[in-house]
Amino acid sequence: EAAAQAAAEAAGAAGAATEAAGASDAEAPAASAATPADSDDGLDPELVALTERFNAWFDASGPPVNLIEARPIPGMRIGTVAKRDIAAEELYISVPDSIIMSAESAALCPALSPIFEKIRAKYPRGDAFHELLFHLLHERFVLGDKSFYWPYLETLPSAEEMGFPLFYDAAMVEELRGSDVHGELLEYKSEVDRKYATVKKAIFDEFEGFDMDVYTLDNYRWAHAVLDSRSIWWNGARHLVPMLDLINCREGPDPTRVHATRLDATGRFANTHSPWAFKAGEQVFENYGQPNFTYFMYHGFTLDENTHDCVRVRLEMDGAAPDAQAVVEQLKAARFRGPSLPICVAPGAPLSAEAREFMRIAAGAESEAARAAVLRGVAREALAAYPTTLEEDEAILATGALKWPQSAPIAFRAGQKRLLHALIGAGDAEGTEL
């Protein structure tokens, strides 16, 4: 490992803080529905040329298997399509490690490696996240079109093209008020900026070699968003994987079949098998198996069909109850961190053992009916926290006046409200387990 956890160490912060923003494995499309990809009519010529350059570069890397190619996708910017029919579970892409960006590739960068050695001498713990982030910034903004990775870097969206909540202005953040995500987004935005300030003080200001016209807050935010939204994980480490990170997200015929990428036996190629069958010319998708709040927070979109979706609510004990102090002590004894418990729940999905135990202690909810009553109350309180109703949100979206990304926070909160209404309805159904 190498480098800039230095920043966290110097500030006395936990190293885990650099990972707390979260990461997923999907490209960040502007919509969940694909547009047919078998025609170039009306496509942006620059995107057409860009994807052609990328495909040529990728093929030149010598992938043992590659059954897809990058294409402009209306409404999604870039995606991938099948070059021939692909069978379910067929190995359809094998990405050479020679073109994958990671902390390991960062350590091999001629410009950064000597700097990392100096940083490591002072901060031996290292920080793979920031090593990769620095590598990304160096290749994209220092080397630019002279970088080996340039055909890949060209495919990465700008901050404006991302449209992620990290880049929302105050008015768009306000559209999330009432949602649990509102506070989390504010904290996420602040945390990214705090991390930059810490890195700047401990690394950029202390070690020579960082061009501060490149390592700016805006560029740091962009790189952070790239890593949070596009990282593919294996062996406990994140990677930027050309071609694979262009594959857009959709739920397939088997919702339990979620994306997985693994190294082959040689450790030189990252292999991915097809989640379901695709015809030649069809857009290829992966199901990343995340709830919509994760997709929204780190990718800026939601899926209309998502069996992994859930709504986050907070279970609370009654602090005014006569036995409140005794309940607090019982919660402590059961290793709960406090008098409340955040959970993510969906109609028809079983509650976790932790949630059941919390309800038993905090609310005396021993039976399914009692737990259903608790959740009905929690769901009603969550709906009341929103300044708009579901009907009002749906009316706003139905006009079509708002385009993505302005429509994204409204679509997200509407989806959360639908889940809350469904929880209330499910709880009202006798014998229904929540």
Salt bridges, closest charged atoms under 4 A:
GLU9 OE2 - ARG125 NE 3.66
GLU19 OE1 - ARG238 NH2 2.63
ASP25 OD2 - HIS259 ND1 3.94
GLU27 OE1 - ARG230 NH1 2.41
GLU69 OE2 - ARG71 NE 3.07
GLU89 OE2 - ARG257 NE 2.79
GLU90 OE2 - ARG84 NH2 2.70
ASP127 OD2 - HIS130 ND1 2.45
GLU139 OE2 - HIS135 NE2 3.19
GLU154 OE2 - ARG53 NH2 2.74
GLU161 OE1 - ARG77 NE 3.47
GLU174 OE2 - ARG177 NE 2.50
GLU175 OE1 - ARG413 NH1 2.67
ASP180 OD2 - ARG312 NE 3.44
GLU184 OE1 - ARG312 NH2 2.47
GLU187 OE2 - ARG194 NH2 2.49
GLU191 OE1 - ARG194 NH2 2.68
ASP193 OD2 - ARG221 NH2 2.85
ASP205 OD1 - LYS200 NZ 3.17
ASP218 OD1 - ARG221 NH1 3.41
ASP228 OD2 - HIS224 ND1 2.91
ASP245 OD2 - ARG230 NE 3.20
GLU357 OE2 - ARG360 NH2 2.71
ASP393 OD1 - ARG413 NH2 2.79
ASP393 OD2 - LYS417 NZ 2.57
GLU394 OE2 - ARG418 NE 3.27
ASP428 OD1 - ARG376 NE 3.25
GLU433 OE1 - ARG356 NH2 3.64
GLU433 OE1 - ARG371 NH2 3.86
